[in-house]
């Protein structure tokens, strides 16, 4: 059974993962409308990954005899300036999520919930990978500048390390 404070903070994280998914979906739509097929596909994949993180939390809470709460979320922005500015916002958001995951670890330790503390380590590792991935993209964008976005857009999916396009 989950300690009450752990259940509460995990439910807050459900909201954050759901918002992350919607934020990246909004970014994907923006990029697609600007003609950046590769960027939009990368973001559609990120949106789906964040949704899976949310579901992972929901299932864990319920499996531990807790009550997962599916909240409504605020509407994400719809305009992101340009691709570089957008990826800067992605990195900022991923750092926010990393901090949130670290807060969960702190609560688990305070509540002596070693089971959840062990389980949440997957998210800790995932956030390290997420931040590194976005930093790599920003480094590439800084190298190419604004004049070579076509090549960047074409190649971004190979930077993700996975095949594929998101099907509509």
C-alpha positions as CSV (number, residue, x, y, z in Angstrom):
1,X,0.0,0.0,0.0
2,X,1.2,3.5,-0.9
3,X,1.8,6.0,1.9
4,X,-0.6,8.9,1.4
5,X,2.1,11.5,0.6
6,X,3.6,9.2,-2.0
7,X,0.2,8.6,-3.6
8,X,-0.4,12.4,-3.7
9,X,2.9,13.3,-5.3
10,X,2.6,10.4,-7.9
11,X,-0.8,11.8,-8.8
12,X,0.7,15.2,-9.3
13,X,3.2,13.6,-11.6
14,X,0.4,12.1,-13.6
15,X,-0.8,15.6,-14.3
16,X,2.7,16.7,-15.3
17,X,3.2,13.7,-17.7
18,X,-0.2,14.3,-19.2
19,X,0.6,18.0,-19.7
20,X,4.0,17.0,-21.2
21,X,2.3,14.8,-23.7
22,X,-0.1,17.6,-24.7
23,X,2.7,20.2,-24.8
24,X,4.7,18.0,-27.2
25,X,1.6,17.3,-29.3
26,X,1.0,21.0,-29.6
27,X,4.7,21.5,-30.6
28,X,4.4,18.7,-33.1
29,X,1.3,20.3,-34.7
30,X,3.1,23.7,-34.9
31,X,6.2,22.1,-36.5
32,X,4.0,20.2,-39.0
33,X,2.2,23.3,-40.0
34,X,5.6,25.0,-40.6
35,X,6.7,22.2,-42.9
36,X,9.1,20.5,-40.5
37,X,8.1,16.9,-41.0
38,X,11.1,15.4,-39.2
39,X,10.7,17.7,-36.2
40,X,7.0,17.1,-36.0
41,X,7.5,13.3,-36.2
42,X,10.1,13.5,-33.4
43,X,7.7,15.5,-31.3
44,X,4.7,13.2,-32.0
45,X,6.9,10.4,-30.7
46,X,7.8,12.4,-27.6
47,X,4.2,13.1,-27.0
48,X,3.4,9.4,-27.1
49,X,6.3,8.6,-24.8
50,X,5.1,11.1,-22.2
51,X,1.6,9.5,-22.5
52,X,3.1,6.1,-21.8
53,X,4.9,7.6,-18.7
54,X,1.6,8.8,-17.4
55,X,0.0,5.4,-17.9
56,X,3.0,3.8,-16.1
57,X,2.3,6.0,-13.1
58,X,-1.5,5.3,-13.2
59,X,-1.0,1.5,-13.3
60,X,1.6,1.6,-10.5
61,X,-0.6,3.7,-8.2
62,X,-3.5,1.4,-8.8
63,X,-1.5,-1.8,-8.4
64,X,-0.3,-0.6,-5.0
65,X,-3.9,-0.1,-3.8
66,X,-3.8,3.6,-4.4
67,X,-6.2,5.7,-6.4
68,X,-4.8,7.2,-9.6
69,X,-6.5,10.5,-10.4
70,X,-6.7,11.6,-14.0
71,X,-6.9,15.4,-13.9
72,X,-7.9,17.9,-16.5
73,X,-4.9,19.9,-17.8
74,X,-4.3,23.4,-18.9
75,X,-4.1,24.2,-22.6
76,X,-0.5,24.2,-23.8
77,X,0.8,27.1,-26.0
78,X,0.2,26.9,-29.7
79,X,3.1,29.1,-31.1
80,X,6.7,28.4,-30.4
81,X,8.6,31.1,-32.4
82,X,11.1,29.0,-34.2
83,X,12.6,25.5,-34.0
84,X,15.6,26.6,-31.8
85,X,13.4,28.5,-29.3
86,X,11.0,25.5,-29.2
87,X,13.8,23.0,-28.4
88,X,15.1,25.4,-25.7
89,X,11.5,25.2,-24.2
90,X,11.6,21.4,-24.5
91,X,14.9,21.3,-22.5
92,X,13.5,23.7,-19.9
93,X,10.4,21.5,-19.6
94,X,12.5,18.3,-19.3
95,X,14.6,19.9,-16.5
96,X,11.3,20.8,-14.7
97,X,10.2,17.2,-15.0
98,X,13.6,15.9,-13.7
99,X,13.2,18.1,-10.7
100,X,9.7,16.8,-10.2
101,X,10.9,13.2,-10.3
102,X,13.6,14.1,-7.8
103,X,10.9,15.5,-5.5
104,X,9.2,12.1,-5.6
105,X,12.4,10.4,-4.5
106,X,12.7,12.8,-1.6
107,X,9.1,12.0,-0.5
108,X,9.7,8.2,-0.9
109,X,12.8,8.5,1.4
110,X,10.9,10.6,3.9
111,X,8.0,8.1,4.0
112,X,10.3,5.0,4.0
113,X,8.6,3.8,0.8
114,X,11.6,1.9,-0.5
115,X,9.5,0.0,-3.0
116,X,8.4,3.2,-4.8
117,X,11.8,4.7,-4.4
118,X,13.2,1.7,-6.3
119,X,10.5,1.8,-8.9
120,X,10.9,5.5,-9.6
121,X,14.5,5.1,-10.4
122,X,13.4,4.1,-13.9
123,X,12.1,7.6,-14.3
124,X,15.3,9.1,-12.9
125,X,17.3,7.3,-15.6
126,X,14.8,8.2,-18.3
127,X,15.1,11.9,-17.4
128,X,18.8,11.8,-17.7
129,X,18.4,10.3,-21.2
130,X,15.6,12.8,-22.2
131,X,17.7,15.8,-21.2
132,X,20.8,14.5,-23.0
133,X,18.8,13.9,-26.1
134,X,17.4,17.4,-26.2
135,X,20.8,18.9,-25.4
136,X,22.2,17.0,-28.4
137,X,19.5,18.5,-30.7
138,X,20.2,22.0,-29.4
139,X,23.9,21.5,-30.0
140,X,23.2,20.5,-33.6
141,X,20.9,23.5,-34.0
142,X,23.6,25.8,-32.7
143,X,26.1,24.3,-35.1
144,X,23.9,24.7,-38.2
145,X,22.3,28.0,-37.5
146,X,19.0,29.0,-39.1
147,X,20.2,28.5,-42.7
148,X,20.3,24.8,-42.8
149,X,17.1,23.7,-41.1
150,X,16.1,21.6,-44.1
151,X,19.0,19.2,-43.5
152,X,18.4,19.2,-39.7
153,X,14.7,18.4,-40.2
154,X,15.5,15.6,-42.6
155,X,17.9,14.0,-40.1
156,X,16.3,14.6,-36.7
157,X,14.6,11.2,-36.5
158,X,17.9,9.4,-36.8
159,X,19.0,11.4,-33.7
160,X,16.2,9.8,-31.7
161,X,17.8,6.4,-32.1
162,X,14.6,4.8,-33.3
163,X,13.0,4.2,-36.7
164,X,9.7,5.5,-37.5
165,X,7.1,8.0,-38.1
166,X,4.0,8.5,-36.1
167,X,1.0,7.4,-38.0
168,X,-1.9,9.7,-38.0
